[in-house]
Amino acid sequence: MATLKTQAAARQILDMNAFDAGAHEGNLNPLLARRMANAGAAAVLFYREPIEVVSAKGSWMTAANGTRYLDFYNNVPSIGHTHPRVVAAVADQIARLNINTRYLNSVVDLYMDALKATFSPELSNVVLSCSGSEANDLAVRIAGATSGGIGIIVSENAYHGNTSIISDISPSGRKSRKLPDHVVTVAAPSGPGQSASVEDAFDADMKRAIAELERRGHTVSAFVCDSIFSSDGVYADPRGFMRKAIDTLRKAGGLYVADEVQPGFARTGDAFWGFARHDVRPDIVTMGKPMGNGFPMAGLVTRPELLERFCEDTGYFSTFGGNPVAAAAGMAVLDVIREENLQENALRQGNYIKARLADLASKDERIADVRGAGLFLGIELCRPGQKDRPDAEVASSVINGLKDRGVLIGAAGRYGTTLKVRPPLSLSEEEADIFVDRLADTLADLKLS
């Protein structure tokens, strides 16, 4: 399998579904031309023909031309676009007060208490920030202060953010793919199907990574891991396969940093946090994106002694992190997940979609695999009947074909051949059917081309 897969080109995460201005030879609509002139080389837009979005509600987004799109792409508005509870909470709080954490405000501490209640008791300190990148940056710094080392282990195609420290440990975000000397990768758990063999293989890879860091003269500091391996192509199973590798890491003196920016907040269905599916306890948990359902907020939880050690030398403060408006948005998200039973809905609808996709895969040989948990699924696309030959061209055609049919979806994986399914947790069965039916239609049309 590995030999054949090397024939496909690795792709940077931002290139997997990106608009290519060069292909349009200057023939851009006024708004698109304005964006490119303003943002220049840093502009990142989706699709061959970018969409001007003017409104959204629930699982749907509406473009300026009136086209409605079923959103299977964004995991940020996880409880649904413009959820009225979040809108009301933000509007009410910003009309009252918005200030930083140098002042006491009960809204902030009520939120931190509610957030902590979703974790085991030892994770009792909360630091709030503005983005997942910032949270992961701080987590790596805390780990370094604790371990005394700088060696970091991540998965092969990980993406953890865009600060200087975090870009160094985000292979899929680096165009060169060359990592700094203090960063070593482990493979995503895409090996044999039996639980014991996957667990053992992952543990063996962890031992190899630790040994490699030591060979390079680096003390292992942390394993930073997104527990559903989102950017690697979505690998959720078998449950519990991470346990042995985490034990190995800790024996070597390293900390386990669970990056829950993508799999957290009930998305995997059978657990509120992705790492909980594997019965492991992190030393630090980072979070962001869906935390405020679109309002910028992020943070981490950790053990007090780890934070104390870090603060002895450095300390931490964020001007906007932990502001009362963000806390109000975050509290509304936690309330809605609980009151609307969205974790249960994610499990139910995710299983329903997987069953329908399994049926579709039995009829279409370009679907190599369907994997994931809850409403975080990966659909691996390949050359017809060749499951070990990923096909980036068919993936790109399917993504843009679904867009033409009013469904938005993105890609993941080293070769950009995994469709990443992340609809709002409030998804209905009717909306699930729309997605699978339109995917089937898109694949059927590609057979005719």
C-alpha positions as MATLAB code, in Angstrom:
seq = 'MATLKTQAAARQILDMNAFDAGAHEGNLNPLLARRMANAGAAAVLFYREPIEVVSAKGSWMTAANGTRYLDFYNNVPSIGHTHPRVVAAVADQIARLNINTRYLNSVVDLYMDALKATFSPELSNVVLSCSGSEANDLAVRIAGATSGGIGIIVSENAYHGNTSIISDISPSGRKSRKLPDHVVTVAAPSGPGQSASVEDAFDADMKRAIAELERRGHTVSAFVCDSIFSSDGVYADPRGFMRKAIDTLRKAGGLYVADEVQPGFARTGDAFWGFARHDVRPDIVTMGKPMGNGFPMAGLVTRPELLERFCEDTGYFSTFGGNPVAAAAGMAVLDVIREENLQENALRQGNYIKARLADLASKDERIADVRGAGLFLGIELCRPGQKDRPDAEVASSVINGLKDRGVLIGAAGRYGTTLKVRPPLSLSEEEADIFVDRLADTLADLKLS';
ca = [
       0.000    0.000    0.000;
       2.686    2.503    0.978;
       4.602    1.999   -2.290;
       1.557    2.712   -4.424;
       0.469    5.694   -2.369;
       3.774    7.444   -2.918;
       2.784    7.836   -6.572;
       0.278   10.503   -5.468;
       1.559   13.956   -4.549;
       1.306   15.178   -0.957;
      -0.746   18.346   -0.664;
      -0.633   21.273    1.746;
      -3.847   21.569    3.756;
      -4.727   25.034    2.439;
      -4.292   23.865   -1.156;
      -6.709   20.955   -0.946;
      -9.812   22.911   -1.878;
      -8.355   26.281   -2.755;
      -9.371   28.789   -5.405;
      -6.656   29.189   -8.053;
      -6.593   32.807   -9.226;
      -3.973   31.967  -11.852;
      -6.412   29.682  -13.662;
      -8.743   32.649  -14.268;
      -6.141   34.781  -16.084;
      -7.388   38.005  -14.522;
     -11.031   37.377  -15.373;
     -12.378   37.926  -11.852;
     -15.651   39.416  -10.660;
     -15.255   42.791   -8.872;
     -15.570   41.443   -5.309;
     -13.149   38.588   -5.984;
     -10.652   40.943   -7.621;
     -10.958   43.259   -4.623;
     -10.205   40.407   -2.191;
      -7.173   39.288   -4.168;
      -5.866   42.852   -4.316;
      -6.379   43.337   -0.580;
      -5.066   39.994    0.706;
      -2.526   39.210   -2.003;
      -0.625   35.944   -1.688;
      -2.190   35.287    1.732;
      -5.717   35.076    0.274;
      -7.337   31.688    0.925;
     -10.684   31.084   -0.758;
     -12.576   27.845   -1.343;
     -13.684   26.246   -4.621;
     -12.882   26.805   -8.290;
     -15.533   29.525   -8.214;
     -15.627   31.155   -4.743;
     -19.005   31.789   -3.119;
     -20.160   35.149   -1.794;
     -22.125   34.168    1.320;
     -24.613   36.684    2.739;
     -26.528   34.734    5.408;
     -26.808   31.371    7.137;
     -29.108   29.470    9.481;
     -28.936   25.974   10.909;
     -27.228   23.692    8.385;
     -27.689   26.073    5.450;
     -25.769   28.995    3.945;
     -27.188   31.408    1.372;
     -25.157   33.052   -1.392;
     -25.620   36.530   -2.819;
     -27.336   35.048   -5.887;
     -29.914   33.293   -3.700;
     -28.421   29.773   -3.944;
     -28.759   27.781   -0.719;
     -25.967   25.431    0.299;
     -26.107   22.544    2.772;
     -23.007   23.076    4.888;
     -21.019   19.886    5.499;
     -17.763   21.839    5.574;
     -17.609   24.020    8.690;
     -17.163   22.648   12.178;
     -17.088   26.173   13.629;
     -20.873   26.851   13.867;
     -21.241   23.375   15.343;
     -24.686   23.846   16.902;
     -25.958   25.472   13.700;
     -25.325   28.761   11.967;
     -26.625   31.859   13.791;
     -28.166   29.793   16.579;
     -30.657   32.114   18.343;
     -29.337   31.241   21.823;
     -25.809   32.316   20.899;
     -27.034   35.414   19.062;
     -29.089   36.486   22.093;
     -26.288   35.757   24.584;
     -23.696   37.719   22.605;
     -26.037   40.654   21.943;
     -27.065   40.888   25.589;
     -23.528   40.706   26.968;
     -21.927   43.128   24.524;
     -24.653   45.633   25.388;
     -23.672   45.310   29.073;
     -19.903   44.902   29.265;
     -16.897   43.596   27.382;
     -13.561   43.796   29.146;
     -10.452   41.693   29.773;
      -9.696   39.165   32.506;
      -7.791   41.620   34.703;
     -11.232   42.434   36.109;
     -13.584   40.043   37.885;
     -16.778   39.161   36.051;
     -19.142   36.363   37.080;
     -20.020   35.477   33.455;
     -16.437   34.359   32.821;
     -16.137   32.218   35.951;
     -19.554   30.654   35.477;
     -18.406   29.588   32.030;
     -15.069   28.227   33.237;
     -16.870   26.186   35.909;
     -19.277   24.770   33.303;
     -16.411   23.937   30.941;
     -14.376   22.222   33.684;
     -17.390   20.051   34.538;
     -16.921   18.256   31.201;
     -13.424   17.067   32.213;
     -11.965   14.827   34.899;
     -11.303   16.676   38.193;
      -7.514   16.936   37.908;
      -7.877   19.253   34.881;
      -8.973   22.123   37.069;
      -7.196   25.174   35.636;
      -8.531   27.007   32.573;
      -6.724   29.499   30.354;
      -8.886   31.263   27.759;
      -7.481   32.619   24.510;
      -8.674   33.766   21.086;
      -7.701   30.960   18.705;
      -6.756   27.303   18.650;
      -3.312   28.287   17.388;
      -2.793   30.437   20.473;
      -4.027   27.660   22.770;
      -1.718   25.097   21.183;
       1.203   27.518   21.329;
       0.682   27.937   25.063;
       0.267   24.181   25.561;
       3.629   23.473   23.918;
       5.268   26.116   26.096;
       3.717   24.645   29.259;
       4.896   21.178   28.222;
       8.423   22.487   27.700;
       8.490   24.127   31.114;
       7.399   20.842   32.700;
       9.554   18.380   30.772;
      12.623   20.528   30.313;
      12.787   19.355   26.707;
      11.743   20.624   23.297;
      11.132   17.344   21.436;
       7.625   17.190   19.943;
       5.824   14.234   18.371;
       2.862   14.765   16.004;
       1.070   12.735   13.369;
       2.404   12.711    9.805;
      -0.136   15.113    8.330;
      -1.075   17.059   11.446;
      -2.298   20.636   11.484;
      -2.317   22.441   14.827;
      -2.263   26.129   13.880;
      -0.192   28.973   12.511;
       1.958   30.624   15.178;
       5.700   30.258   14.726;
       5.926   27.456   17.323;
       2.852   25.636   16.037;
       3.696   25.962   12.343;
       6.835   23.990   13.178;
       4.695   21.057   14.375;
       2.086   21.221   11.578;
       3.416   19.125    8.669;
       0.345   19.656    6.478;
       0.720   23.415    6.752;
       4.320   23.468    5.519;
       4.867   23.642    1.771;
       8.363   22.198    2.057;
       7.189   19.331    4.308;
      10.612   19.527    5.984;
      10.224   19.680    9.762;
      12.607   21.178   12.334;
      15.085   18.847   13.992;
      13.098   18.729   17.250;
       9.885   17.462   15.590;
       9.253   13.801   14.721;
       6.078   12.269   13.294;
       4.119    9.065   13.844;
       1.814    7.480   11.297;
      -1.955    7.790   11.581;
      -3.593    4.520   12.721;
      -4.525    3.283    9.264;
      -3.033   -0.141    9.729;
      -4.600   -3.609   10.209;
      -8.231   -3.770   11.234;
      -7.932   -5.660   14.512;
      -7.762   -3.620   17.702;
      -4.687   -5.257   19.197;
      -2.559   -4.878   16.065;
      -3.433   -1.189   15.613;
      -2.683   -0.472   19.277;
       0.640   -2.282   19.102;
       1.625   -0.647   15.812;
       0.860    2.823   17.154;
       2.829    2.118   20.321;
       5.783    0.826   18.304;
       5.748    4.001   16.232;
       5.682    6.093   19.399;
       8.755    4.230   20.698;
      10.509    4.824   17.375;
       9.700    8.560   17.494;
      11.000    8.896   21.068;
      14.180    7.031   20.145;
      14.675    9.271   17.112;
      14.359   12.416   19.219;
      16.899   11.003   21.661;
      19.230   10.121   18.785;
      19.039   13.755   17.680;
      19.878   14.907   21.204;
      16.385   16.089   22.170;
      14.404   15.256   25.300;
      10.795   14.422   24.493;
       8.467   17.165   25.690;
       5.023   16.327   24.306;
       2.885   14.333   21.944;
       0.399   16.812   20.423;
      -2.483   14.926   18.886;
      -5.904   15.539   17.387;
      -7.637   12.367   18.577;
      -9.591   11.785   15.363;
      -6.551   12.529   13.166;
      -8.571   15.041   11.162;
      -5.906   16.273    8.767;
      -4.450   12.791    8.327;
      -7.746   11.652    6.798;
     -10.034   10.974    9.794;
      -9.077    7.872   11.781;
     -11.242    7.238   14.823;
     -10.994    3.508   15.417;
     -10.486    1.113   17.006;
     -11.493    2.698   20.283;
      -8.706    2.669   22.854;
      -5.802    2.185   20.445;
      -3.968    5.216   21.906;
      -3.668    3.885   25.480;
      -0.435    1.939   25.172;
       1.346    4.686   23.217;
       0.386    7.317   25.806;
       1.794    5.095   28.572;
       5.022    4.794   26.591;
       5.154    8.572   26.147;
       4.720    9.233   29.863;
       7.419    6.735   30.816;
       9.767    8.749   28.599;
       8.820   11.950   30.450;
       6.578   13.433   27.784;
       3.180   15.086   28.192;
       0.075   14.257   26.187;
      -1.541   17.370   24.691;
      -4.998   16.571   23.297;
      -5.856   19.043   20.543;
      -9.657   18.977   20.639;
     -10.161   21.971   18.345;
     -11.800   19.706   15.755;
     -13.069   16.528   17.505;
     -14.243   18.214   20.711;
     -17.611   19.513   21.927;
     -19.658   16.340   21.269;
     -18.783   15.963   17.584;
     -17.743   12.314   17.809;
     -21.125   11.388   19.285;
     -20.204    8.739   21.820;
     -17.991   11.113   23.836;
     -18.000   14.840   24.540;
     -14.239   14.961   23.925;
     -12.552   12.927   21.218;
      -9.779   11.624   23.478;
     -12.400   10.083   25.812;
     -13.185    7.479   23.144;
      -9.727    6.047   23.830;
      -9.957    5.999   27.626;
      -6.874    8.201   28.002;
      -6.331   11.233   30.225;
      -4.431   14.153   28.714;
      -2.120   16.451   30.643;
      -3.369   19.421   28.639;
      -6.471   19.785   26.459;
      -6.714   22.566   23.888;
      -9.892   23.726   22.197;
     -11.237   26.384   19.833;
     -13.345   26.642   16.634;
     -16.796   25.337   17.780;
     -16.298   26.660   21.313;
     -18.197   29.897   20.557;
     -20.189   28.696   17.527;
     -18.491   31.317   15.386;
     -17.590   33.858   18.043;
     -13.761   33.828   18.297;
     -12.698   32.002   21.430;
     -10.372   29.194   22.434;
      -8.537   27.901   25.452;
      -6.961   25.048   27.325;
      -7.420   23.102   30.537;
      -4.580   21.559   32.507;
      -3.410   20.459   35.929;
      -2.569   23.297   38.359;
       0.998   22.151   38.976;
       1.807   22.333   35.254;
       0.472   25.854   34.921;
       2.235   26.940   38.114;
       5.563   25.715   36.796;
       5.124   27.612   33.551;
       4.009   30.817   35.287;
       7.027   30.812   37.593;
       9.134   31.887   34.654;
       6.801   33.447   32.103;
       3.138   33.939   32.945;
       0.374   34.500   30.439;
      -2.192   37.149   29.536;
      -4.423   37.679   26.491;
      -6.142   41.019   25.938;
      -9.213   39.482   24.355;
      -8.982   35.909   25.648;
     -11.694   35.209   28.208;
     -13.717   38.348   27.569;
     -17.324   38.262   28.886;
     -18.911   38.234   25.412;
     -16.912   35.137   24.456;
     -17.829   33.513   27.769;
     -21.528   34.222   27.116;
     -21.257   32.641   23.664;
     -19.425   29.620   25.097;
     -22.004   29.113   27.821;
     -24.816   29.219   25.265;
     -23.025   26.526   23.236;
     -22.685   24.213   26.258;
     -26.338   24.780   27.197;
     -27.605   24.055   23.680;
     -25.533   20.865   23.313;
     -27.053   19.571   26.541;
     -30.629   20.820   26.178;
     -31.014   19.860   22.505;
     -29.284   16.477   22.993;
     -26.821   17.260   20.216;
     -24.253   14.675   21.293;
     -26.900   11.967   20.939;
     -28.001   13.456   17.621;
     -24.416   13.437   16.346;
     -24.130    9.729   17.133;
     -27.516    8.891   15.612;
     -27.115   10.894   12.415;
     -23.488    9.865   12.024;
     -24.396    6.179   12.178;
     -27.214    6.790    9.717;
     -24.897    8.509    7.239;
     -22.270    5.761    7.609;
     -24.856    3.099    6.858;
     -26.042    4.934    3.753;
     -22.460    5.519    2.621;
     -21.606    1.840    3.118;
     -24.476    0.992    0.795;
     -23.226    3.534   -1.746;
     -19.677    2.157   -1.484;
     -20.963   -1.324   -2.320;
     -22.158    0.103   -5.651;
     -19.307    2.493   -6.452;
     -15.712    1.240   -6.468;
     -14.312    4.756   -6.117;
     -15.277    4.828   -2.439;
     -12.355    3.024   -0.810;
     -13.385    3.511    2.815;
     -15.844    5.232    5.137;
     -14.555    5.894    8.639;
     -14.953    8.205   11.608;
     -17.261    8.725   14.566;
     -20.440   10.717   15.106;
     -20.672   13.646   12.736;
     -16.965   13.586   11.908;
     -16.548   11.170    9.010;
     -14.004   10.578    6.276;
     -14.866    9.229    2.817;
     -11.742    7.947    1.071;
     -11.849    8.219   -2.741;
      -9.700    6.098   -5.013;
      -9.280    4.929   -8.571;
     -12.084    2.538   -9.537;
     -11.571   -0.776   -7.776;
      -8.084    0.191   -6.525;
      -8.457    1.020   -2.837;
      -4.719    1.548   -2.440;
      -4.572    4.198   -5.208;
      -5.875    7.537   -3.870;
      -7.348    9.770   -6.560;
      -7.044   13.498   -5.884;
      -8.666   14.391   -9.204;
     -11.870   12.532   -8.456;
     -11.903   14.077   -4.965;
     -11.614   17.581   -6.422;
     -14.304   16.818   -9.001;
     -16.643   15.473   -6.323;
     -16.095   18.514   -4.070;
     -16.889   20.945   -6.873;
     -19.678   18.733   -8.223;
     -21.333   18.734   -4.798;
     -20.997   22.512   -4.682;
     -22.846   22.705   -8.004;
     -25.591   20.637   -6.348;
     -25.791   22.867   -3.306;
     -23.609   20.920   -0.829;
     -20.350   22.242    0.632;
     -17.629   19.829    1.744;
     -13.852   19.816    2.146;
     -10.887   17.471    1.846;
      -8.263   16.017    4.163;
      -5.497   13.438    4.144;
      -1.952   13.507    2.845;
      -3.139   13.422   -0.763;
      -6.355   15.408   -0.365;
      -8.443   12.355   -1.236;
     -10.577   12.107    1.909;
     -13.874   13.978    1.939;
     -14.195   15.464    5.418;
     -17.810   15.290    6.661;
     -18.493   17.825    9.449;
     -22.069   19.163    9.355;
     -23.661   20.971   12.306;
     -24.511   18.714   15.241;
     -28.160   19.707   14.769;
     -28.289   17.922   11.394;
     -31.622   16.275   10.560;
     -32.124   12.911    8.864;
     -33.679   14.723    5.911;
     -30.502   16.799    5.531;
     -28.377   13.666    5.867;
     -30.337   12.121    2.994;
     -29.826   15.238    0.868;
     -26.078   14.907    1.311;
     -25.832   11.206    0.455;
     -28.268   11.478   -2.472;
     -26.356   14.382   -3.992;
     -23.027   12.608   -3.452;
     -24.429    9.611   -5.328;
     -25.623   11.870   -8.147;
     -22.243   13.582   -8.349;
     -20.383   10.262   -8.597;
     -22.870    8.996  -11.179;
     -22.263   12.066  -13.366;
     -18.509   11.595  -13.131;
     -18.936    8.105  -14.613;
     -20.415    9.716  -17.711;
     -17.611   12.242  -18.136;
];
